[in-house]
């Protein structure tokens, strides 16, 4: 069965601290995609990154970096030198390539990050 | 201006009321979605429309009735709701229905409270 687990419900840090948000997924497919979305207080989810299961290279985008490890079924997200504007709920999501299931983007329960000045 | 606009932002309704949520996308996408976001639960996909045709209904109760008059507009008609239906209802769109490798664009949601 497909499942996404974000065990951290809420994380609080002080500005400039580094913080890692964990994501563990379950799937039987060999082809799948993983996503991270950010939901700021305004409500709309904003796409951050998409990775396919065949690309295990870690990715860095400014202060954001992602560590994809198939061996542990994890796709963790690190924010370096956090800022108050990073405060949001972050969702990890999984999409499998099976044709009958392509409408289902499976989300985790989200991690609320609060960055204090 | 966001590409996906939802109205109203907040809605309070009684269990016997009838109301509608509206979503409009300005991105030229062909697929639109309704999601339900409840506290401490994963986002739940409710309905999927592709080129104005409903292609998915995830066992949603009939008190929720979607409508897609054209590829830019999506409605969710509500009637005789229950208090447990209180949640944030998010609309999303994507270029095509197949979202295996496509990203979704979300609206800001309608925060619904059922009294």
Interface residues (C-beta under 8 A of the other chain):
Chain A: X4 X9 X33 X35 X37 X42 X43 X44 X45 X46 X47 X50 X52 X91 X95 X96 X97 X102 X103 X104 X105 X106 X107 X108 X109 X110
Chain B: X2 X4 X9 X40 X41 X42 X43 X45 X48 X55 X56 X88 X90 X92 X97 X98 X99 X100 X101 X103 X104 X105 X106 X107 X108 X109 X111
